[in-house]
Amino acid sequence: MKIDRRNPWHWVLLSLFGANVLLALLLRPFVRKDGRKVLLYGHKLNGNLLALYLESDAGDTGLELEFLTMDPLYWREIRRQGIRTALAISPRAAWLLARVDALVTDHGLHAMAPLPKLTNIRFYDVWHGIPFKGFDSADFRTQHQYCETWVTSPHLKRLYVDTFGFRNDQVVVTGYARTDRLVNATESSEQVRQQLSLPADRKLVLFAPTWTQDSQGRSVFPFGLDEAQFMGQLSTFAEHHDCSILLRSHLNTPLSSTTEYPHVYVLSSRTHPDTEQILLASDVLVCDWSSIAFDFLLLGRPAIFLDVEPPFRKGFSLGPEFRFGRIVRGSDDLEFALKGAILAPALALQQQASQREEVTRKIYGEYADGCSSQRGLARLEHP
């Protein structure tokens, strides 16, 4: 659940969650711990958390993973789907937190912030992004208290230790569980398109801009164009080149416009939280500074980067040299690059081959092998 500080109801939920955390602290000394139970906590059950959950159910690990959420509507939704889930404002959540031995998060802790210091719960971080955005140690105060943070490669481990202020023994290279699905290709593009009600006979171009970040008032649409101008141009391009556009806005960028464009499908993070599913369906990615690019990298499909100002107050964690595809500097340049990526994808990839190989080596090393979920679960089972 994404907290909106301007929403009074969210403060009510946080208060009730906090009361359960306090109750759990009082109960923990008197209850027997359940070493099999692992709680997962994040905005949604997606990405790395979902991959760990599904892998645990598919195998015989001796663990039982359950998703904890503050959102009553989302809790009901995934409960109907058969997902093991606990509502953070219910008394059962206090009981679970009193007994649990391990908790995995991909963002933060909200009302659970006191638990790493005041309990022996083992906390694990599987953060949802590989960052272009610049961070420093102050941005990871919560995660510095965790037992482990899992990253995708030795290069990322050095970044976490040297720049983000983690101890060397805290940062463990496991790979990202969510990438197993991309590497193993357990679902075909055709299957995913059918599930998402997307055209089966057209190339799909995914436009996934990052959010405003530290640049208030920044538009997610590039080159000084507003939504109508930019999306109108993409729609016209799609009409003329037998393709469709997938507009994927960030969770922090709720697009308010209800304008519909021909051959454009809006797949927001709120309504379609399963990013990997969308990536599997996409033939080409267009983005600016979004970390989604590093997931898409593993699919071996063309990526196009928009030459726009980075919205990062603290500079870069991974610099512009990690943009592994063609960089375009205007609408005409974008259209030319899109034509090449759609009509001759192999050539488009060949033109950036050495850069793609170098970025893949640094971001993933040997850990994009389809086994990251198994490595993560092994660390939970045998800490």
matplotlib code that plots the C-alpha trace (Angstrom):
import matplotlib.pyplot as plt

x = [0.0, 1.4, 0.9, -0.7, 0.2, -2.7, -5.2, -6.7, -7.8, -4.2, -3.2, -5.9, -4.5, -1.0, -2.2, -4.0, -1.0, 1.2, -1.1, -0.7, 3.1, 3.1, 0.9, 3.3, 6.2, 4.4, 3.6, 6.9, 8.6, 5.8, 4.9, 6.6, 8.2, 7.3, 10.5, 8.6, 6.6, 8.0, 6.1, 6.4, 5.7, 5.5, 3.1, 1.8, 2.5, 4.6, 8.2, 10.7, 8.1, 5.7, 8.6, 9.7, 6.1, 5.4, 8.8, 8.1, 4.7, 6.2, 9.0, 9.5, 11.3, 9.7, 8.8, 5.4, 5.4, 2.5, 1.9, 1.2, -0.7, -2.3, -4.9, -8.2, -9.4, -6.2, -6.3, -9.8, -8.8, -5.7, -7.4, -10.1, -7.3, -6.1, -3.1, -2.1, -2.4, -2.7, -4.3, -2.0, -4.8, -6.3, -5.5, -4.1, -1.3, -0.2, -0.1, 1.9, 4.4, 4.8, 5.7, 7.5, 11.2, 11.8, 10.4, 11.2, 10.5, 11.0, 10.5, 10.3, 8.6, 6.1, 4.6, 7.1, 10.1, 10.8, 11.0, 14.6, 16.0, 13.6, 13.2, 15.3, 13.2, 15.5, 14.9, 15.7, 15.6, 14.8, 14.5, 12.3, 14.7, 18.2, 18.9, 19.9, 18.9, 21.6, 21.4, 23.6, 23.8, 21.1, 18.5, 19.0, 18.8, 16.0, 17.8, 21.1, 19.3, 18.4, 20.3, 20.7, 20.1, 20.0, 21.5, 22.0, 25.8, 29.2, 29.2, 25.9, 27.3, 30.3, 27.8, 25.8, 29.0, 31.0, 28.2, 25.1, 27.0, 26.2, 28.5, 30.1, 28.5, 25.0, 25.0, 24.4, 24.5, 21.6, 20.2, 16.7, 14.0, 11.6, 14.1, 13.8, 10.5, 12.2, 15.2, 13.3, 10.5, 7.9, 5.2, 5.2, 4.4, 1.3, 0.0, 0.6, -1.0, -4.1, -4.2, -3.9, -6.3, -3.6, -3.4, -1.8, -0.8, 0.9, 4.3, 4.0, 6.0, 6.2, 6.5, 7.5, 8.8, 10.1, 8.2, 9.0, 11.5, 13.3, 12.2, 8.8, 6.6, 8.6, 6.5, 6.9, 6.4, 9.6, 11.0, 8.7, 5.6, 2.4, 0.5, -1.8, 1.1, 3.4, 0.8, -0.9, 2.4, 2.9, -0.7, -0.2, 3.1, 1.3, -1.4, 1.2, 3.5, 1.1, 2.0, 0.4, 1.7, 1.6, 1.6, 3.1, 3.0, 4.9, 3.1, 4.0, 2.6, -1.2, -2.1, -5.3, -6.2, -9.0, -8.1, -8.1, -5.7, -6.1, -3.8, -2.7, -3.3, -2.9, -1.3, -0.7, 1.1, -2.0, -4.2, -1.5, 1.1, 2.7, 5.5, 7.2, 4.1, 4.0, 7.7, 7.2, 4.6, 6.6, 8.8, 10.4, 11.0, 11.0, 12.0, 14.1, 15.7, 13.5, 15.0, 12.5, 15.2, 17.4, 14.7, 13.9, 17.7, 17.4, 14.9, 17.3, 14.9, 15.6, 15.4, 15.3, 16.3, 14.9, 17.5, 15.9, 17.3, 17.6, 15.3, 17.8, 18.9, 21.8, 23.1, 23.5, 24.0, 24.4, 25.4, 24.3, 26.8, 24.4, 21.8, 22.4, 20.2, 19.9, 19.5, 17.1, 17.0, 13.7, 10.4, 11.8, 14.8, 12.5, 10.3, 13.3, 14.7, 11.3, 11.0, 14.4, 13.5, 10.2, 11.3, 14.8, 15.2, 18.3, 20.1, 19.1, 20.5, 23.7, 24.4, 24.4, 25.8, 29.0, 27.4, 24.6, 27.1, 29.0, 26.0, 24.6, 27.9, 28.0, 24.3, 23.8, 27.2, 26.5, 23.3, 20.7, 20.5, 16.9, 17.7, 17.6, 14.4, 15.9, 19.0, 16.8, 14.6, 17.7, 19.0, 15.6, 15.6, 19.2, 20.3]
y = [0.0, 3.4, 5.8, 9.2, 11.6, 13.8, 11.0, 10.9, 7.3, 6.2, 7.8, 5.7, 2.6, 3.4, 4.0, 0.7, -1.1, 0.6, -0.6, -4.2, -3.7, -2.6, -5.6, -7.9, -6.5, -7.2, -10.8, -11.9, -12.8, -15.1, -17.0, -19.8, -18.7, -20.3, -20.9, -21.9, -18.7, -15.8, -12.5, -10.5, -6.8, -4.2, -2.0, -5.0, -8.7, -8.4, -8.3, -10.1, -10.7, -12.5, -14.5, -15.8, -16.6, -18.6, -20.4, -21.4, -22.8, -24.7, -26.4, -28.2, -25.6, -26.1, -22.4, -20.8, -17.3, -14.9, -11.4, -8.6, -5.6, -2.5, -2.1, -3.8, -3.7, -5.3, -7.8, -9.0, -9.0, -11.3, -13.4, -14.3, -15.4, -17.9, -15.9, -16.3, -12.8, -11.0, -7.6, -5.4, -3.8, -7.1, -8.8, -11.7, -9.5, -8.8, -12.6, -13.2, -10.5, -11.9, -15.4, -14.8, -15.3, -13.6, -10.7, -9.7, -6.3, -4.5, -0.9, -0.1, -0.9, 1.9, 1.1, -1.8, 0.5, -0.2, -4.0, -4.4, -2.7, -4.2, -7.8, -10.7, -10.9, -11.4, -8.7, -9.1, -6.4, -7.2, -3.7, -3.2, -1.1, -1.2, 2.5, 5.2, 7.6, 8.7, 7.7, 8.0, 6.2, 8.4, 7.0, 3.5, 4.1, 1.5, -1.2, -0.7, -2.4, -5.5, -8.8, -8.9, -6.9, -9.0, -7.6, -8.7, -8.7, -8.1, -4.7, -3.7, -5.1, -2.7, 0.2, -0.8, -1.0, 1.9, 4.4, 3.3, 2.6, -1.1, -3.5, -6.0, -9.0, -7.4, -7.4, -10.8, -11.4, -13.6, -12.1, -10.7, -13.3, -11.6, -11.9, -15.7, -15.4, -13.4, -15.6, -18.9, -17.6, -19.7, -17.7, -16.9, -13.5, -14.9, -16.2, -12.9, -10.9, -13.0, -12.6, -8.8, -8.5, -7.1, -7.5, -10.8, -9.6, -6.2, -5.3, -3.8, -0.7, -0.2, 3.5, 3.5, 6.8, 7.3, 9.6, 13.2, 12.0, 15.1, 17.5, 18.8, 19.9, 17.7, 16.2, 12.5, 13.3, 14.3, 17.0, 19.8, 18.0, 17.6, 14.3, 15.0, 15.9, 13.1, 10.3, 11.6, 11.2, 7.7, 6.8, 8.1, 6.2, 3.0, 3.5, 3.8, 1.0, -1.8, -1.7, -0.7, 1.4, 0.3, 3.3, 2.2, 5.0, 4.7, 4.0, 7.6, 9.0, 8.7, 10.1, 12.1, 12.3, 10.1, 10.8, 7.7, 7.3, 4.8, 1.8, 2.9, 0.7, 2.2, -0.3, 1.6, 0.2, 0.6, -1.5, -3.8, -4.4, -7.3, -5.6, -8.8, -9.8, -6.6, -6.9, -10.4, -9.1, -6.1, -6.0, -2.6, -0.4, 3.4, 4.9, 7.7, 7.0, 4.2, 1.1, -1.0, -0.9, -3.3, -5.9, -5.5, -5.9, -9.6, -10.2, -9.3, -6.9, -3.3, -0.5, 3.3, 5.9, 9.5, 12.2, 14.2, 15.7, 13.3, 14.2, 13.2, 15.6, 13.4, 12.6, 9.0, 5.6, 4.0, 6.7, 7.5, 5.0, 2.2, 3.3, 0.4, 1.3, 4.0, 7.5, 9.8, 13.6, 14.5, 13.3, 12.7, 10.8, 8.7, 7.8, 6.8, 4.6, 3.0, 2.1, 0.4, -1.4, -2.7, -3.5, -4.8, -5.6, -7.8, -5.0, -2.6, -5.0, -5.5, -1.8, -1.8, -5.3, -4.5, -2.0, -4.4, -7.1, -4.8, -3.5, -7.0, -8.2, -5.4, -5.5, -9.2, -11.0, -14.7, -14.3, -13.9, -17.7, -18.3, -19.6, -16.4, -17.3, -20.6, -18.8, -16.4, -19.1, -21.0, -18.0, -17.8, -21.5, -21.7, -18.2]
z = [0.0, -1.0, 1.9, 1.1, 3.9, 2.9, 3.4, 6.9, 6.5, 5.8, 9.2, 10.8, 9.2, 10.3, 13.9, 14.0, 12.5, 15.1, 17.9, 16.6, 16.5, 20.1, 21.1, 19.3, 21.2, 24.5, 23.4, 21.9, 25.1, 26.1, 22.8, 21.0, 17.7, 14.4, 12.4, 9.3, 9.0, 6.9, 6.4, 3.2, 3.3, 0.5, -1.4, -3.3, -3.6, -6.8, -8.0, -5.8, -3.1, -5.4, -7.0, -3.5, -2.6, -5.7, -5.6, -2.0, -2.9, -5.9, -3.9, -0.6, 1.5, 4.9, 4.8, 4.7, 3.2, 3.9, 2.6, 5.1, 3.9, 5.4, 2.6, 3.5, -0.2, -1.5, 1.3, 0.3, -3.4, -3.1, -0.4, -2.9, -5.2, -2.6, -1.5, 2.1, 3.4, 6.7, 7.3, 9.3, 11.3, 12.4, 15.7, 13.8, 12.5, 16.1, 16.7, 13.6, 14.4, 17.9, 16.6, 13.3, 12.9, 9.5, 7.6, 3.9, 2.6, -0.8, 0.3, 4.1, 7.3, 8.1, 11.6, 12.0, 12.1, 15.8, 15.3, 14.0, 17.1, 19.7, 18.5, 17.1, 14.0, 11.0, 8.4, 4.7, 2.1, -1.6, -2.8, -5.9, -8.0, -9.5, -9.3, -11.7, -9.0, -6.6, -3.0, 0.0, 3.4, 4.9, 2.5, 3.9, 7.7, 8.0, 5.9, 7.8, 10.7, 8.6, 8.8, 5.0, 1.8, -1.4, -4.6, -8.1, -8.6, -7.0, -8.7, -6.9, -3.7, -3.9, -4.5, -1.4, 0.8, -0.6, -1.3, 0.7, 3.9, 4.4, 6.2, 3.8, 5.6, 5.3, 1.5, -0.1, -3.9, -4.7, -7.9, -8.0, -7.6, -10.0, -12.9, -12.9, -14.7, -17.5, -17.8, -17.7, -20.0, -18.2, -20.0, -23.7, -25.1, -26.7, -23.3, -21.6, -24.3, -24.0, -20.3, -20.6, -23.5, -25.8, -29.6, -30.6, -34.1, -33.5, -32.1, -28.6, -27.6, -23.8, -22.7, -19.1, -17.8, -14.3, -11.9, -10.9, -8.2, -6.8, -9.6, -8.6, -11.5, -14.0, -16.7, -17.4, -21.1, -22.9, -25.2, -23.9, -25.1, -23.0, -22.7, -25.7, -28.0, -27.0, -26.7, -29.9, -31.8, -30.4, -31.4, -34.9, -35.2, -34.0, -36.6, -39.4, -38.3, -37.2, -33.6, -30.2, -27.3, -23.7, -21.3, -18.0, -15.4, -12.2, -8.9, -7.9, -11.1, -11.2, -14.6, -14.3, -17.9, -19.2, -22.8, -25.0, -27.9, -30.7, -30.2, -26.7, -23.7, -20.2, -17.8, -14.7, -11.7, -9.6, -11.9, -13.2, -10.5, -12.2, -14.1, -15.3, -17.1, -19.0, -19.9, -21.2, -23.6, -24.9, -28.0, -27.5, -24.4, -24.4, -21.1, -19.5, -16.2, -15.0, -13.3, -15.3, -18.1, -16.2, -16.0, -19.7, -20.4, -19.7, -22.4, -25.2, -26.9, -28.2, -25.7, -26.5, -23.9, -24.0, -23.6, -20.8, -17.7, -14.8, -11.9, -9.2, -6.5, -5.4, -8.8, -10.0, -8.4, -11.8, -14.3, -17.9, -19.2, -18.0, -20.6, -22.9, -25.8, -28.4, -26.9, -28.7, -28.5, -30.0, -31.5, -34.9, -33.5, -31.4, -34.4, -36.5, -33.6, -33.1, -36.8, -36.6, -33.4, -34.8, -38.4, -37.7, -34.0, -34.6, -36.2, -33.4, -30.8, -32.8, -32.8, -29.0, -28.4, -26.6, -24.3, -23.5, -22.6, -20.3, -18.5, -18.1, -16.7, -14.1, -13.2, -13.0, -13.2, -13.1, -11.1, -13.9, -14.2, -13.3, -9.8, -7.7, -6.0, -4.9, -3.5, -1.6, 0.0, 0.9, 2.9, 4.7, 5.5, 6.6, 7.8]

ax = plt.figure().add_subplot(projection="3d")
ax.plot(x, y, z, "-o")
ax.set_aspect("equal")
plt.show()
